[in-house]
Amino acid sequence: MRIIFAGSPEIALSSLVNLSLNFDIAAVLTNPDKITGRGRKIQFNPVKTKALELGLNVLQPETLGRSVREEITNLNPDLLVVFAYGKIFGSLFLSIFPMGGINVHPSLLPKYRGSSPILTAILNGDSETGITIQRINLEMDTGSVLKQKTITLDGSETTASLSKLVSEESPELLVSCIKNLESGSINESLQDESKASYCKKIKKEDGLINWNESALLIDRKIRAYTPWPKAYTFFREKKLMLLQGKPKPASADLINVPGTVLGFDKSDGILIQTGNGVMSVQLLQLQSKKANNWKSFINGMQNFTGSVLGVD
């Protein structure tokens, strides 16, 4: 079994490593290098870095045009395996692979098709999510389901921690799926289109906190937008990022304006009024400053208690 593996971010690393131990990786298809910083340094993505460590052939085309198709055809691959590559595959490209293509998607398809399923599950307060291995179709995330694994959520997950868990749980599922494909023992099931839902592409502005919302929802946003784009508000016309917190039960009456910094609690951190309940915050980062625990932040910030957050 000769495989072309396509992926770029850290979440795909464990799967790449495990595949390399079980199959012949003809090449790794990944996004082009980025040029970053004032020094205009070339930055490799995580998958490229790992692929080079493993001694694998790396391809980084800007587009999947004729020359790339010819190069991959000459490698005589059997199967395309994709995990967070970020490009759409056309019919000509997919026709290269006798066994077609499969994709690792971090949700229980047909729920949360699209680019941000992990974040969306946290944002919606779901009690479970999962991993789906699916056939690649021309239309994104619509292919038949080959294997699925359910992951139970306890309400403390961040996008960072849940991505790590998905990364750890995916390799065994993926290798098992490919071996079943190889032996012809795979069971495929069509997705139920009536149950399909979609998640949107996340923008920086999505992290802005609306203090009129409940503490429960704001807590979900803080966790969902960690590590990017980070949940944020404004304090003295500067962006203030809230990196860790937890909701507290609502009091009987809403006395303070939502966004008011009520004070602090030694066990809970900084207390902020919301539209329903109080948000306690333990880790904050003011624009152009390092992240601080709540005690250090309070000690270094005059007149924070009593201020109203959210004014740009």
C-alpha positions in Angstrom: 0.0 0.0 0.0 1.6 3.3 -1.2 0.2 6.4 0.4 0.3 10.1 -0.3 -0.3 11.9 3.0 -1.6 15.4 2.8 -1.6 17.7 5.9 0.0 20.7 7.5 -0.7 21.5 11.2 0.4 19.8 14.4 -2.9 17.8 14.8 -1.8 15.6 11.9 1.7 14.7 13.2 0.8 11.5 15.2 -1.1 10.1 12.3 1.8 10.7 9.9 4.2 9.0 12.2 1.9 6.0 12.7 1.2 5.7 9.0 5.0 5.7 8.3 5.4 2.7 10.6 2.7 0.7 8.9 2.7 1.6 5.3 4.9 2.9 2.4 4.6 6.8 2.3 5.3 7.7 -1.3 5.2 11.4 -0.5 3.9 14.0 2.0 1.8 16.8 0.4 1.8 19.9 2.6 1.4 23.7 2.3 4.2 25.9 1.1 6.6 27.4 3.6 5.8 30.8 5.2 8.0 33.8 5.5 7.6 35.4 8.9 9.0 38.1 11.2 11.1 41.1 10.6 14.0 38.9 9.6 11.8 37.4 6.9 12.8 33.9 8.0 11.4 30.8 6.3 9.1 28.8 8.6 8.3 25.1 8.0 4.9 23.9 9.0 4.8 21.0 11.6 4.0 18.3 9.1 6.9 19.2 6.8 9.3 19.3 9.8 8.2 15.9 10.9 8.3 14.4 7.4 11.9 15.6 6.9 12.8 14.0 10.3 11.3 10.7 9.0 13.2 11.0 5.7 10.1 11.3 3.6 9.6 12.9 0.2 7.9 16.3 0.7 5.9 18.1 -2.0 4.7 21.7 -1.4 2.8 23.0 -4.5 0.9 26.2 -4.4 -1.9 24.6 -6.5 -2.7 21.0 -7.5 -2.2 21.6 -11.2 -1.0 19.3 -14.1 2.7 19.3 -13.1 1.9 18.2 -9.6 -0.6 15.5 -10.8 2.1 14.1 -13.1 4.7 14.1 -10.4 2.3 12.2 -8.0 1.2 9.8 -10.8 4.9 8.9 -11.3 5.1 7.8 -7.6 2.4 5.1 -8.3 0.4 5.8 -5.2 -2.6 3.6 -4.2 -4.4 5.9 -1.6 -4.6 9.5 -0.7 -4.8 10.2 3.1 -5.8 13.7 4.2 -5.7 15.3 7.7 -6.1 19.1 7.8 -4.5 19.9 4.5 -6.8 22.8 3.7 -7.2 22.5 -0.1 -10.0 21.1 -2.2 -9.2 18.1 -4.4 -10.6 18.1 -7.9 -11.7 15.0 -9.9 -8.5 14.9 -12.0 -6.3 14.8 -8.9 -8.5 12.2 -7.1 -8.4 10.0 -10.2 -4.7 9.4 -9.7 -5.4 7.1 -6.7 -6.8 3.6 -7.5 -8.2 3.3 -4.0 -9.4 6.9 -3.9 -8.9 9.3 -1.0 -9.9 9.3 2.7 -10.0 12.2 5.1 -9.7 12.5 8.9 -12.4 14.9 10.2 -12.7 15.8 13.9 -16.4 15.6 14.4 -19.2 12.9 14.1 -20.2 13.6 10.5 -22.6 14.7 9.2 -22.4 17.0 12.2 -20.1 20.0 11.8 -18.9 19.8 8.3 -16.4 22.5 7.6 -13.2 24.0 8.9 -13.8 24.5 12.6 -15.6 21.4 14.1 -13.5 21.2 17.3 -14.1 24.8 18.2 -17.7 24.6 17.3 -18.4 21.6 19.5 -17.0 23.5 22.5 -18.8 26.7 21.6 -22.1 24.9 21.4 -21.6 23.1 24.7 -21.8 19.6 23.2 -21.5 16.6 25.5 -19.7 14.6 22.9 -17.8 14.9 19.6 -15.6 12.5 17.8 -13.4 11.5 14.8 -14.7 10.4 11.4 -12.7 8.7 8.7 -14.6 9.4 5.5 -14.3 9.0 1.7 -13.2 12.2 -0.1 -15.9 13.5 -2.4 -15.8 16.6 -4.6 -18.1 18.3 -2.2 -16.4 18.9 1.1 -17.1 16.5 4.0 -19.9 14.7 2.3 -18.2 11.3 1.6 -19.4 8.0 3.0 -18.3 7.2 6.6 -15.7 4.5 7.0 -15.0 4.6 10.7 -16.0 6.8 13.7 -14.9 7.2 17.3 -16.9 9.1 19.9 -15.2 11.4 22.4 -17.0 12.4 25.6 -16.7 16.1 26.6 -16.8 17.2 30.3 -17.1 21.0 29.7 -13.5 21.9 30.6 -11.9 21.4 27.1 -10.2 24.1 25.1 -9.6 23.9 21.4 -6.0 23.3 22.2 -6.6 20.4 24.6 -9.3 18.8 22.5 -7.1 19.1 19.3 -4.4 17.3 21.2 -6.8 14.5 22.2 -8.0 14.2 18.6 -4.4 14.0 17.5 -3.7 11.2 19.9 -6.9 9.2 19.1 -6.7 9.4 15.3 -3.7 7.3 14.4 -5.1 3.9 15.6 -8.4 4.6 14.0 -6.8 5.6 10.7 -4.4 2.6 10.5 -7.3 0.3 11.2 -9.4 1.9 8.5 -6.6 1.6 5.9 -6.0 -2.1 6.8 -9.7 -2.8 6.4 -9.7 -1.0 3.0 -6.7 -3.1 2.0 -8.4 -6.3 2.9 -11.7 -5.3 1.5 -13.4 -5.7 4.8 -14.5 -2.0 5.3 -18.1 -1.1 6.0 -19.2 2.1 4.4 -22.3 4.1 5.2 -23.7 7.1 3.5 -24.2 10.3 5.5 -27.7 11.3 6.4 -28.1 14.6 4.6 -31.1 15.5 6.8 -28.8 15.6 9.8 -26.0 17.6 8.2 -24.8 20.8 10.0 -22.0 23.2 9.1 -19.4 25.2 11.0 -18.0 28.5 9.8 -14.5 29.7 9.2 -13.3 31.6 12.3 -12.2 35.2 12.1 -10.2 37.3 14.7 -13.3 39.4 15.4 -15.2 36.3 16.6 -13.3 36.4 19.8 -14.9 39.7 21.0 -16.8 39.1 24.2 -20.3 40.5 24.6 -20.8 40.9 28.3 -24.6 40.9 27.9 -24.3 37.2 27.2 -24.3 34.6 30.0 -21.2 33.6 32.0 -21.8 30.1 30.7 -21.6 31.2 27.1 -18.6 33.5 27.7 -16.8 30.5 29.4 -17.4 28.5 26.2 -16.0 31.2 24.1 -12.8 31.5 26.2 -12.2 27.8 25.9 -13.2 27.6 22.2 -11.0 30.5 21.2 -7.9 29.1 22.9 -5.3 29.2 21.4 -6.8 31.3 18.5 -8.1 33.9 18.0 -8.4 34.2 21.9 -11.5 35.7 23.6 -11.0 39.4 24.2 -12.6 42.5 25.5 -11.3 46.1 25.9 -9.9 48.0 28.9 -8.8 51.6 28.6 -8.9 51.3 24.8 -6.5 48.3 24.8 -7.4 44.7 23.9 -7.6 42.5 27.0 -7.5 38.8 26.3 -9.1 36.4 28.7 -7.2 33.1 28.6 -8.7 31.1 31.4 -11.8 31.4 33.5 -14.9 29.7 34.8 -18.6 30.7 35.2 -20.2 31.2 38.5 -24.0 30.8 39.2 -26.3 33.7 38.6 -27.4 35.8 41.5 -31.1 36.7 41.9 -30.8 40.2 40.5 -28.5 41.9 38.0 -27.3 44.9 40.0 -24.2 45.9 38.0 -23.8 46.8 34.3 -22.5 43.7 32.4 -18.8 44.0 32.0 -18.2 45.5 35.4 -15.2 44.3 37.3 -16.7 43.4 40.7 -13.4 42.6 42.5 -11.7 39.4 43.1 -11.9 36.2 45.1 -8.9 34.4 46.5 -10.0 31.0 45.1 -11.7 32.1 41.9 -9.8 35.1 40.6 -11.1 38.3 39.1 -14.9 38.6 39.1 -16.8 40.2 36.2 -20.5 40.7 35.8 -22.2 39.2 32.8 -25.8 39.4 31.6 -26.5 36.2 33.5 -24.0 35.1 36.2 -20.5 36.1 37.1 -17.4 35.2 35.1 -14.3 34.5 37.2 -11.0 35.0 35.3 -7.6 33.4 36.3 -5.4 34.3 33.4 -5.3 37.5 31.4 -3.1 39.3 28.8 -3.2 43.0 28.1 -2.4 44.1 24.6 1.5 44.1 24.0 2.1 42.5 27.4 2.8 39.0 28.6 0.1 36.8 30.0 -0.4 37.1 33.8 -2.2 35.2 36.5 -5.0 37.3 38.0 -3.0 38.2 41.2 -0.1 39.7 39.2 -2.5 41.4 36.9 -4.4 43.1 39.8 -1.2 44.1 41.5 0.1 45.8 38.4 -3.1 47.5 37.3 -4.6 50.5 39.1 -8.3 51.1 39.2 -9.2 47.8 37.5 -11.9 47.0 40.1 -15.0 49.0 39.3 -14.1 49.6 35.7 -16.5 48.5 32.9 -14.9 46.3 30.2 -15.8 46.2 26.6 -15.4 49.9 25.6 -13.2 50.1 22.5 
